[in-house]
């Protein structure tokens, strides 16, 4: 298997998502992932946990078929940018940055800024 530039985002996804998915299904759930700044609910925990589990599985598959799973990276950029624009920015403006879950926000910003580079290089 020849090293591929897309292995970096797929690997980063797995590095981040394995403990996060574990937390969503077996650990602290939404409270841990969102720094206690998003209300816990079973439906939200299962929805978000399932989405991130699917992204983790697709990222693992991306090591074997990097270009085929490229749309997974594209979807991540779109939905994470949407969450930043629709949730984080308005909440930070109205309640201050302390009302925003910092860890996930930083990870999402990193993905939104860097993954387009990997996507463009692969196209």
PLY file of the C-alpha trace (Angstrom):
ply
format ascii 1.0
element vertex 123
property float x
property float y
property float z
element edge 122
property int vertex1
property int vertex2
end_header
0.00 0.00 0.00
1.52 3.31 -1.09
1.31 6.21 1.39
-1.41 8.65 0.44
-1.88 12.27 1.53
-5.51 11.48 2.39
-4.31 9.11 5.09
-3.62 12.19 7.27
-7.25 13.34 7.59
-8.52 9.75 7.77
-5.99 9.03 10.52
-6.87 12.25 12.35
-10.56 11.30 12.17
-9.81 7.95 13.80
-7.52 9.52 16.41
-10.29 11.91 17.43
-13.37 9.77 16.84
-12.49 6.48 18.52
-12.43 7.99 22.04
-15.32 10.34 21.22
-17.56 7.54 19.96
-16.63 5.46 22.97
-17.58 8.39 25.20
-20.89 8.86 23.40
-21.94 5.21 23.79
-20.18 4.08 26.96
-18.96 7.12 28.83
-19.96 10.68 29.58
-21.98 11.17 26.40
-22.80 14.63 25.14
-21.69 16.31 28.38
-18.10 15.12 28.01
-17.75 15.84 24.31
-19.40 19.27 24.49
-17.78 20.37 27.79
-21.19 20.30 29.49
-22.31 23.25 27.34
-24.89 21.31 25.32
-27.77 19.63 27.14
-27.57 15.84 27.43
-30.33 13.84 25.82
-30.43 10.20 24.79
-31.65 11.05 21.29
-28.89 13.61 20.67
-26.24 11.29 22.10
-27.33 8.39 19.86
-27.72 10.57 16.77
-24.34 12.27 17.09
-22.63 9.07 18.25
-24.01 7.15 15.26
-22.94 9.87 12.81
-19.43 9.95 14.22
-19.26 6.13 14.30
-20.15 6.10 10.57
-17.45 8.69 9.85
-14.92 6.62 11.82
-15.79 3.44 9.88
-15.63 5.32 6.55
-12.30 6.85 7.60
-10.90 3.40 8.32
-12.10 2.28 4.89
-10.47 5.43 3.48
-7.06 3.91 4.15
-7.88 1.21 1.60
-9.82 3.34 -0.93
-8.78 6.97 -0.25
-10.40 8.64 -3.26
-13.60 6.62 -3.02
-14.20 7.86 0.54
-13.26 11.47 -0.26
-16.95 12.55 0.01
-16.79 11.69 3.73
-14.20 14.43 4.18
-16.31 16.84 2.12
-19.40 16.17 4.25
-17.35 16.78 7.37
-16.23 20.20 6.14
-19.79 21.17 5.24
-21.55 20.07 8.42
-18.80 21.29 10.73
-18.70 24.71 9.03
-22.48 24.82 9.38
-22.30 24.01 13.09
-19.65 26.67 13.62
-21.69 29.31 11.76
-25.13 28.41 13.12
-24.29 27.40 16.69
-20.86 28.59 17.79
-20.73 32.10 16.32
-24.22 33.18 17.48
-23.70 31.66 20.94
-20.30 33.31 21.31
-21.77 36.67 20.26
-24.77 36.49 22.58
-23.29 34.69 25.62
-19.52 35.02 25.20
-16.85 32.46 24.33
-17.22 30.77 27.71
-20.64 29.47 26.57
-19.03 27.63 23.63
-17.60 24.09 23.98
-13.92 24.85 23.36
-12.46 21.43 22.57
-14.87 20.45 19.85
-14.90 23.99 18.45
-11.12 23.98 18.05
-11.17 20.54 16.39
-13.97 21.60 14.03
-12.13 24.81 13.06
-9.00 22.78 12.38
-10.93 20.40 10.13
-12.79 23.17 8.27
-9.50 24.99 7.62
-7.28 22.03 6.69
-9.44 19.35 5.06
-10.20 21.46 1.95
-6.43 21.39 1.26
-6.40 17.58 1.32
-9.58 17.41 -0.78
-8.16 19.81 -3.39
-4.90 17.86 -3.60
-6.83 14.61 -4.16
-9.04 15.97 -6.95
0 1
1 2
2 3
3 4
4 5
5 6
6 7
7 8
8 9
9 10
10 11
11 12
12 13
13 14
14 15
15 16
16 17
17 18
18 19
19 20
20 21
21 22
22 23
23 24
24 25
25 26
26 27
27 28
28 29
29 30
30 31
31 32
32 33
33 34
34 35
35 36
36 37
37 38
38 39
39 40
40 41
41 42
42 43
43 44
44 45
45 46
46 47
47 48
48 49
49 50
50 51
51 52
52 53
53 54
54 55
55 56
56 57
57 58
58 59
59 60
60 61
61 62
62 63
63 64
64 65
65 66
66 67
67 68
68 69
69 70
70 71
71 72
72 73
73 74
74 75
75 76
76 77
77 78
78 79
79 80
80 81
81 82
82 83
83 84
84 85
85 86
86 87
87 88
88 89
89 90
90 91
91 92
92 93
93 94
94 95
95 96
96 97
97 98
98 99
99 100
100 101
101 102
102 103
103 104
104 105
105 106
106 107
107 108
108 109
109 110
110 111
111 112
112 113
113 114
114 115
115 116
116 117
117 118
118 119
119 120
120 121
121 122
